[in-house]
Amino acid sequence: MKAKDNPFAVERVHAIRYRLQNTTFERLLVRLHDMNYRGAIVGPEGSGKTTLLEDLRQRLEQEGFKTRLIFVNDTCPLDTPACRRLLAEMTRDQIVLLDGADLIRRSDWAIMKRYTITHAYGVVITAHHPGRLPTLLECTTSPELLREIVAELLPQGHPIPAELLDSLYQRHQGNLRACLRELYDLYARNDHI
């Protein structure tokens, strides 16, 4: 099977948008406004934080806000010199969207947090644990959500047994990204289920 034909190819998985539970984007934007545009999207690895942050960016821009999306990860760390450059480039009319805030050293985070109060319109971060900013939304997963996403990705008439999906969900401790990667590998090996 060619990579592009795999139902769990990265492009297809990235096309899946975040599914808000028990709220709407309109209510989320009102909550963010009430929090002075300073909040955290919190959740475990593979729970959709980055996807939600990207969706929130789109909604904010539709509302007329300027945004700046910053990704921090193991291959793109935000060390002290990079942090200072970033702060120098901030403008008062931007909402800074920072993915991976818990990878920033506490000392750099303290500087950044203080600086964004006066040099940015707001800041929304993603983090695995609460505490860096007040929680805007907590991302969660469930076996049902995994089944829903898989059904959306698969061609009609090719379901995967719920028992297999539940087993994947348990093995990956609710990390949907890891579940979908394993499904990609299964399909790549032609281990059709």
C-alpha positions in Angstrom: 0.0 0.0 0.0 1.3 3.4 -0.9 1.5 5.9 2.0 -1.0 8.3 0.4 -3.5 5.4 0.2 -3.3 4.6 3.9 -6.5 5.8 5.6 -4.3 6.8 8.6 -1.8 8.8 6.6 -0.6 12.0 8.4 -2.4 14.3 6.0 -5.7 12.6 6.6 -5.2 12.5 10.4 -4.2 16.2 10.5 -7.4 17.0 8.5 -9.5 15.8 11.5 -10.5 18.8 13.6 -10.9 19.0 17.3 -14.3 17.9 18.7 -15.4 20.1 21.5 -17.4 18.3 24.2 -20.0 20.1 26.4 -19.2 23.5 24.9 -19.0 25.4 21.6 -16.3 27.6 20.0 -18.5 30.6 20.7 -18.6 29.8 24.4 -14.9 29.1 24.4 -14.2 32.5 22.9 -16.4 34.1 25.5 -14.5 32.3 28.3 -11.2 33.3 26.8 -12.4 37.0 26.7 -13.5 36.7 30.4 -10.0 35.4 31.1 -8.4 38.5 29.5 -7.2 36.3 26.7 -4.8 34.4 29.0 -5.3 30.7 29.4 -4.1 27.2 29.0 -5.3 24.2 27.0 -4.4 21.3 29.2 -4.4 17.6 28.6 -2.3 14.5 28.2 -0.2 13.7 25.2 -2.3 12.8 22.1 -5.5 14.4 23.4 -5.8 17.1 20.7 -4.2 20.2 22.4 -2.3 21.2 19.3 -5.3 20.7 17.0 -7.5 22.7 19.3 -4.9 25.5 19.4 -4.8 25.6 15.6 -8.6 25.6 15.5 -8.7 28.4 18.1 -6.3 30.4 16.0 -8.6 30.2 13.0 -11.6 31.3 15.1 -9.6 34.2 16.6 -8.5 35.4 13.2 -12.1 35.2 11.9 -13.0 37.4 14.8 -10.4 39.9 13.7 -7.6 39.2 16.1 -3.9 38.9 15.1 -2.3 35.8 16.3 1.2 34.4 16.5 1.6 30.6 16.7 4.8 29.2 18.2 5.6 25.6 18.4 8.0 24.4 21.1 9.2 20.8 21.0 12.3 18.6 21.4 13.5 19.6 17.9 12.6 23.3 18.3 13.3 24.3 21.9 12.7 27.7 23.3 16.0 28.4 25.1 16.8 31.8 26.7 18.2 33.5 23.6 15.3 32.3 21.5 12.9 33.4 24.2 14.4 36.9 24.2 14.2 37.1 20.4 10.6 36.1 20.5 9.7 38.6 23.1 11.4 41.4 21.1 9.2 40.5 18.1 5.9 40.5 20.1 3.4 43.2 19.4 0.6 44.5 21.6 -2.1 43.6 19.2 -1.2 39.9 19.0 -2.5 36.9 20.8 0.4 34.6 21.3 -0.5 30.9 20.9 2.3 28.8 22.4 2.2 25.0 21.8 4.4 23.1 24.3 4.7 25.6 27.1 5.7 22.9 29.6 9.0 22.4 27.6 10.1 25.9 28.5 12.3 26.3 31.5 10.6 27.8 34.5 12.9 30.8 34.5 12.3 31.6 30.8 8.5 31.0 31.3 8.5 33.5 34.2 10.1 36.1 31.9 7.8 35.4 29.0 4.6 35.4 31.2 5.5 38.7 32.7 6.4 40.2 29.3 3.2 39.1 27.6 1.1 41.0 30.2 2.3 44.3 28.7 3.5 43.4 25.2 0.8 41.1 23.9 -2.9 41.2 23.7 -3.1 37.7 25.2 -1.4 34.4 25.4 -2.9 30.9 25.1 -0.6 27.9 25.8 -0.9 24.1 25.6 0.5 22.1 28.5 0.3 18.6 29.8 -0.5 19.8 33.4 -2.3 22.8 34.8 -0.6 25.6 36.6 1.2 27.9 34.1 -1.9 29.8 33.3 -5.6 29.4 34.3 -7.1 26.5 32.5 -9.2 27.5 29.5 -10.1 23.9 28.5 -9.0 20.4 29.5 -8.7 18.0 26.6 -9.8 14.4 27.2 -10.1 11.3 25.1 -12.2 8.2 25.3 -12.5 4.9 23.4 -15.7 6.3 21.9 -13.8 9.3 20.5 -11.2 7.0 19.0 -13.9 4.9 17.3 -15.5 8.0 16.0 -12.3 9.3 14.5 -11.4 5.9 13.0 -14.8 5.7 11.4 -14.3 9.1 9.8 -10.9 8.0 8.4 -11.8 4.6 7.1 -13.5 3.9 3.7 -17.2 2.9 4.0 -17.7 -0.7 4.8 -14.3 -1.3 6.3 -14.8 -1.1 10.1 -12.2 -2.0 12.6 -13.5 -4.2 15.5 -14.3 -2.2 18.6 -12.3 -4.7 20.7 -9.1 -3.9 18.7 -9.7 -0.1 19.1 -10.4 -0.5 22.8 -7.2 -2.6 23.2 -5.2 0.1 21.3 -6.7 2.8 23.5 -5.7 1.0 26.7 -2.2 0.1 25.4 -1.5 3.7 24.5 -3.1 5.1 27.7 -5.6 7.2 25.8 -3.0 8.8 23.5 -5.1 9.0 20.3 -2.1 10.1 18.2 -0.2 6.9 19.2 -3.3 4.8 18.4 -3.6 6.3 14.9 0.1 5.8 14.3 -0.2 2.1 15.2 -3.2 1.8 12.9 -1.2 3.4 10.1 1.6 0.8 10.6 -1.0 -2.1 10.6 -2.4 -0.9 7.3 1.1 -0.2 5.9 2.0 -3.9 6.5 -1.3 -4.9 4.8 -2.5 -6.3 8.1 -6.1 -5.4 7.2 -8.2 -5.8 10.1 
